[in-house]
Amino acid sequence: MNIFVSFLLHNQIINFCKRFSSWFENPETKVKQFAHFESGFLKVKPNSSPLFITYTSSHTFGVALIEEGIYDEENKAISLESTSVGRTSVNKPPEVIKVRKVCIFLTQFLFYIKCKI
């Protein structure tokens, strides 16, 4: 089992004090631009099979998410889908309705996140 997931199982909750930052490539200029920061908590449901994981997060653009999913041991990936999306009243359109993420582990501690909004 992945060390990161083993740590999560042992501690049952991980606080992401360091923020994730995301970038995107502008299709017109081909320049990478800053998208946002997010921070949150990963929590595991003990004795679940497959391993059930929740992720609560807040973002710099005024969105808070609750995501739930599973850890796929064979593919070394965590798949998450939002179950609740909250946003501040001053947010501008477009509104985030649903988020899906797949965190694919490249090494024991390094993972790549594919996200669909």
C-alpha positions in Angstrom: 0.0 0.0 0.0 1.1 3.6 -0.7 2.9 5.2 2.2 0.7 8.3 2.0 -2.4 6.2 2.2 -1.0 4.1 5.0 -0.3 7.3 6.9 -3.9 8.5 6.2 -5.2 5.2 7.5 -3.2 5.4 10.7 -4.0 9.0 11.5 -7.5 9.0 9.8 -7.2 12.7 9.0 -4.6 14.9 7.2 -4.6 18.7 7.4 -3.2 20.2 4.2 -1.5 23.2 5.9 0.4 23.9 2.8 -1.9 25.1 0.1 -2.2 23.4 -3.3 -1.7 25.9 -6.1 -3.0 25.2 -9.6 -2.0 26.7 -12.9 -3.5 26.5 -16.4 -2.1 27.2 -19.8 -3.9 29.9 -21.7 -4.8 28.3 -25.0 -4.3 31.6 -27.0 -0.9 32.7 -25.6 0.4 29.3 -24.4 1.5 31.1 -21.2 0.9 29.3 -17.8 -1.3 31.4 -15.5 -2.1 31.1 -11.8 -5.6 29.7 -11.2 -6.1 29.4 -7.4 -5.0 28.1 -4.0 -6.9 25.5 -2.0 -6.3 24.0 1.5 -8.3 21.4 3.4 -8.6 18.1 5.2 -8.5 14.5 3.9 -10.2 12.0 6.1 -10.6 8.2 5.8 -13.5 6.0 6.9 -11.8 3.2 9.0 -12.3 -0.4 8.0 -13.9 0.5 4.6 -13.3 -1.6 1.5 -12.6 -0.1 -0.9 -11.1 2.7 1.2 -13.6 5.5 1.5 -12.1 9.1 1.6 -13.6 12.5 2.2 -11.9 15.8 1.3 -13.1 19.2 2.6 -11.5 22.3 1.1 -11.7 26.0 0.7 -10.5 28.0 -2.2 -9.2 31.6 -2.7 -12.1 32.4 -5.1 -14.8 31.9 -2.4 -15.8 28.3 -2.9 -15.9 25.6 -0.3 -16.2 21.9 -1.3 -17.0 18.6 0.3 -15.8 15.7 -1.8 -16.1 12.0 -1.3 -14.6 9.0 -3.1 -12.4 5.9 -2.9 -8.8 4.9 -3.1 -8.1 2.4 -5.9 -5.2 0.2 -4.8 -4.7 -1.3 -8.2 -4.3 2.0 -10.1 -2.8 3.9 -7.1 -5.4 6.6 -7.4 -7.9 8.5 -5.3 -11.1 9.4 -7.1 -13.2 12.2 -5.6 -16.5 13.8 -6.5 -18.1 16.8 -4.9 -21.2 16.2 -2.8 -21.6 19.8 -1.6 -20.5 23.1 -3.1 -20.8 26.4 -1.2 -19.9 29.8 -2.4 -19.8 33.4 -1.2 -22.6 35.8 -2.2 -20.1 38.1 -3.9 -18.7 35.5 -6.4 -19.0 36.3 -10.1 -20.3 33.8 -12.7 -19.7 31.1 -13.8 -20.9 29.1 -10.8 -19.1 25.9 -9.8 -21.7 23.2 -9.7 -19.8 19.9 -9.5 -16.1 18.9 -9.3 -14.4 15.6 -10.0 -10.8 14.8 -9.2 -8.5 11.9 -9.7 -5.3 12.0 -7.7 -2.8 9.6 -9.4 0.3 8.7 -7.3 3.5 9.0 -9.2 5.7 8.1 -6.2 5.0 7.4 -2.6 4.4 11.1 -1.8 4.0 12.8 -5.2 0.7 12.8 -7.0 -0.8 14.3 -10.1 -4.4 15.7 -9.9 -6.7 15.6 -12.9 -9.7 17.8 -12.3 -13.0 18.3 -14.1 -15.2 21.2 -13.1 
